[in-house]
Amino acid sequence: MSNASNPSDNSTAGVVAPPPLIAVVTIALGLLMDWLFPLSVLSALFGWAARLVIGTILFAAGGALVYLAEHQFRGVGTNVPPWKPSLKLATSGIYQWVRNPMYVGVGLMVAGVAIALGSDWTLVLMIPAALLLHYGVVLREERYLEARFGEPYRAYKDSVPRYGWHR
C-alpha cells in the first residue's frame, strides 16, 4: 500500500465510476424512461423555445465551470481525471469559490440537456446520480486528498464550500 501523504506516489481516490460516465448514463436512462413511461411535465410547463433557451443557458454555464476547472488543474500541473493521482492542490481561480466546480458544471449540463429535450426522467434520475457522485466520488476524493496533502487540504476544505454554497 502506498503512502497517501506523499504527493509523489501513485495512489488514487478510488472513485466508483468516472463522473462523465455517470452523467451520460443518467441522460441515456432518462431518455429511455421518457420513451417507455412518458410524463410530459416539462413539455406541459414550457414550450419548446423556452426549454431550448433555459437548457442552453444551463448547459453553457455548466460548460464554463468545467472549462475553468480543467484549465486551473492543468495550470497547477495536476491530473484532471479523478482516477489518476492528484499531484497538486488547485485552490485558486474557480477553486477559491467551489471545491467541485467540474461536478457542479456537469450537473448543470445534464439539467440543461434534460430541460432542452423535455426529459422529465433525466431530471428525476439526477437525484440518484447526485447521490452516487457525492458518496461514490466526492467523499472518496476528500478522504484521499486529506490523506495525501494533510493540513493544507484540511484548511482549504474548511474555507471553501463543496458545491458552491455553505454547509
The 8 nearest C-alpha neighbors of each residue, nearest first, counted from 0:
[[1, 2, 10, 3, 9, 8, 11, 4],
 [2, 0, 3, 10, 8, 9, 5, 4],
 [1, 3, 4, 5, 0, 8, 10, 147],
 [4, 2, 147, 5, 146, 1, 10, 8],
 [147, 5, 3, 146, 2, 148, 6, 149],
 [4, 6, 3, 7, 2, 8, 147, 148],
 [7, 5, 8, 86, 147, 4, 148, 3],
 [8, 6, 5, 86, 9, 84, 85, 4],
 [7, 9, 6, 10, 5, 1, 2, 3],
 [10, 8, 84, 11, 7, 1, 83, 6],
 [11, 9, 84, 8, 3, 1, 12, 2],
 [12, 10, 84, 13, 83, 82, 9, 143],
 [11, 13, 140, 143, 14, 139, 82, 81],
 [14, 12, 11, 82, 15, 139, 140, 136],
 [13, 15, 136, 16, 12, 135, 139, 82],
 [16, 14, 135, 136, 13, 17, 131, 132],
 [17, 15, 14, 18, 21, 20, 136, 135],
 [16, 18, 20, 19, 21, 14, 15, 81],
 [17, 19, 21, 20, 16, 22, 132, 102],
 [20, 18, 22, 21, 17, 23, 105, 16],
 [19, 21, 23, 18, 17, 22, 24, 16],
 [20, 22, 18, 24, 19, 23, 25, 128],
 [21, 23, 19, 25, 20, 24, 26, 18],
 [24, 22, 20, 26, 25, 21, 27, 19],
 [23, 25, 27, 21, 26, 22, 28, 20],
 [26, 24, 22, 28, 23, 27, 29, 21],
 [25, 27, 29, 23, 24, 121, 28, 30],
 [26, 28, 24, 30, 29, 25, 23, 31],
 [29, 27, 31, 25, 30, 26, 24, 32],
 [30, 28, 121, 120, 26, 32, 27, 31],
 [29, 31, 33, 27, 32, 28, 26, 118],
 [30, 32, 28, 34, 33, 29, 27, 35],
 [31, 33, 35, 29, 34, 30, 36, 28],
 [34, 32, 37, 30, 36, 31, 35, 120],
 [33, 35, 31, 32, 37, 36, 30, 29],
 [34, 36, 32, 33, 31, 37, 30, 38],
 [37, 35, 33, 32, 34, 38, 31, 120],
 [38, 36, 33, 34, 39, 35, 32, 119],
 [37, 39, 40, 36, 119, 33, 120, 41],
 [40, 38, 42, 41, 37, 43, 119, 117],
 [41, 39, 43, 42, 38, 44, 119, 117],
 [42, 40, 44, 117, 43, 39, 45, 119],
 [41, 43, 39, 45, 40, 44, 117, 46],
 [42, 44, 40, 41, 45, 39, 46, 117],
 [45, 43, 41, 42, 40, 46, 39, 50],
 [46, 44, 42, 43, 49, 41, 50, 47],
 [45, 47, 49, 48, 42, 50, 44, 43],
 [46, 48, 50, 49, 51, 45, 42, 115],
 [49, 47, 51, 50, 46, 52, 45, 115],
 [48, 50, 52, 51, 46, 47, 45, 53],
 [51, 49, 115, 47, 53, 48, 52, 114],
 [50, 52, 115, 48, 54, 49, 53, 55],
 [53, 51, 49, 55, 54, 50, 56, 48],
 [54, 52, 50, 56, 55, 51, 49, 57],
 [111, 55, 53, 115, 51, 114, 57, 56],
 [54, 56, 58, 52, 57, 53, 51, 59],
 [55, 57, 59, 53, 54, 58, 60, 52],
 [58, 56, 111, 60, 54, 107, 55, 59],
 [57, 59, 108, 111, 55, 61, 56, 60],
 [58, 60, 62, 56, 61, 57, 55, 63],
 [61, 59, 63, 57, 62, 58, 56, 64],
 [104, 62, 60, 107, 108, 64, 58, 63],
 [61, 63, 59, 65, 64, 60, 58, 104],
 [62, 64, 66, 60, 61, 65, 67, 59],
 [65, 63, 104, 61, 67, 62, 66, 100],
 [64, 66, 101, 62, 68, 104, 63, 67],
 [65, 67, 63, 69, 64, 68, 70, 62],
 [68, 66, 70, 64, 65, 69, 63, 71],
 [67, 69, 71, 65, 70, 66, 101, 64],
 [68, 70, 72, 66, 71, 67, 65, 73],
 [69, 71, 67, 73, 68, 72, 66, 74],
 [70, 72, 74, 68, 69, 73, 67, 75],
 [73, 71, 69, 74, 77, 75, 70, 89],
 [72, 74, 76, 70, 71, 75, 77, 69],
 [75, 73, 71, 72, 76, 70, 77, 69],
 [76, 74, 72, 73, 77, 71, 89, 87],
 [77, 75, 73, 74, 72, 87, 78, 86],
 [76, 78, 86, 72, 87, 85, 73, 75],
 [77, 79, 85, 80, 83, 84, 72, 86],
 [78, 80, 72, 81, 69, 77, 73, 83],
 [81, 79, 82, 83, 78, 17, 84, 18],
 [82, 80, 83, 79, 12, 14, 84, 17],
 [81, 83, 80, 11, 13, 14, 12, 84],
 [84, 82, 81, 80, 11, 78, 85, 79],
 [85, 83, 11, 9, 10, 86, 78, 82],
 [84, 86, 77, 87, 78, 83, 11, 6],
 [85, 87, 77, 6, 84, 7, 78, 76],
 [88, 86, 77, 85, 89, 76, 75, 6],
 [89, 87, 90, 86, 85, 152, 77, 75],
 [88, 90, 91, 72, 94, 75, 87, 71],
 [91, 89, 94, 95, 88, 92, 155, 93],
 [90, 92, 95, 94, 89, 93, 71, 96],
 [91, 93, 94, 95, 71, 90, 96, 67],
 [92, 94, 95, 96, 91, 68, 97, 67],
 [95, 93, 90, 91, 97, 96, 92, 98],
 [94, 96, 91, 93, 90, 92, 97, 159],
 [97, 95, 94, 93, 159, 163, 98, 160],
 [96, 98, 163, 94, 160, 162, 99, 161],
 [99, 97, 161, 94, 100, 160, 159, 162],
 [100, 98, 101, 102, 97, 162, 161, 103],
 [101, 99, 103, 102, 97, 64, 104, 68],
 [102, 100, 65, 104, 103, 99, 68, 105],
 [101, 103, 105, 104, 100, 99, 106, 18],
 [102, 104, 100, 106, 101, 105, 107, 99],
 [61, 105, 103, 101, 64, 107, 102, 106],
 [104, 106, 108, 102, 107, 103, 61, 101],
 [107, 105, 103, 109, 104, 108, 102, 110],
 [106, 108, 61, 110, 104, 105, 57, 109],
 [107, 109, 58, 105, 111, 61, 106, 110],
 [110, 108, 112, 106, 111, 107, 113, 105],
 [111, 109, 113, 107, 108, 112, 114, 106],
 [54, 112, 110, 58, 57, 108, 114, 109],
 [111, 113, 109, 115, 110, 114, 54, 116],
 [114, 112, 118, 110, 116, 111, 115, 121],
 [113, 115, 117, 54, 111, 116, 50, 112],
 [114, 116, 51, 54, 50, 112, 117, 113],
 [117, 115, 113, 118, 114, 112, 50, 51],
 [116, 118, 114, 41, 115, 42, 113, 119],
 [119, 117, 113, 116, 121, 120, 114, 30],
 [120, 118, 122, 121, 117, 41, 123, 40],
 [119, 121, 29, 123, 122, 118, 33, 124],
 [120, 122, 29, 124, 118, 123, 119, 26],
 [121, 123, 125, 120, 119, 124, 113, 110],
 [122, 124, 120, 125, 121, 126, 119, 29],
 [125, 123, 121, 126, 122, 127, 120, 25],
 [124, 126, 128, 122, 123, 127, 129, 121],
 [125, 127, 129, 124, 128, 123, 130, 122],
 [128, 126, 130, 129, 124, 125, 131, 123],
 [127, 129, 125, 131, 126, 130, 132, 124],
 [130, 128, 132, 126, 127, 131, 125, 133],
 [129, 131, 127, 133, 132, 128, 134, 126],
 [132, 130, 128, 135, 134, 129, 133, 127],
 [131, 133, 129, 136, 135, 130, 134, 128],
 [132, 134, 137, 130, 131, 136, 135, 129],
 [135, 133, 131, 138, 132, 136, 130, 137],
 [136, 134, 15, 131, 132, 14, 133, 139],
 [135, 137, 14, 132, 139, 133, 134, 138],
 [138, 136, 133, 140, 139, 141, 134, 132],
 [137, 139, 141, 140, 134, 136, 133, 142],
 [140, 138, 142, 136, 137, 141, 12, 143],
 [141, 139, 12, 143, 137, 138, 142, 144],
 [140, 142, 138, 144, 143, 139, 145, 137],
 [143, 141, 145, 139, 140, 144, 146, 138],
 [142, 144, 140, 12, 146, 141, 145, 147],
 [145, 143, 147, 141, 146, 142, 148, 140],
 [144, 146, 149, 142, 148, 147, 143, 152],
 [147, 145, 143, 4, 144, 3, 149, 148],
 [4, 146, 148, 3, 144, 145, 5, 6],
 [149, 147, 145, 152, 144, 4, 146, 151],
 [150, 148, 145, 146, 152, 151, 147, 153],
 [149, 151, 153, 152, 154, 148, 145, 155],
 [152, 150, 154, 153, 149, 155, 148, 145],
 [151, 153, 155, 150, 154, 145, 149, 148],
 [152, 154, 150, 156, 155, 151, 157, 145],
 [155, 153, 157, 151, 152, 156, 150, 158],
 [154, 156, 152, 158, 157, 153, 159, 151],
 [157, 155, 153, 154, 158, 159, 152, 160],
 [156, 158, 154, 155, 159, 153, 160, 152],
 [157, 159, 155, 156, 154, 160, 95, 153],
 [160, 158, 156, 97, 96, 157, 155, 98],
 [161, 159, 163, 165, 97, 164, 162, 98],
 [160, 162, 98, 97, 99, 163, 159, 164],
 [163, 161, 97, 160, 99, 164, 98, 103],
 [162, 164, 97, 160, 161, 96, 165, 98],
 [165, 163, 160, 162, 166, 161, 97, 159],
 [164, 166, 160, 163, 161, 159, 162, 158],
 [165, 164, 160, 161, 162, 163, 159, 157]]
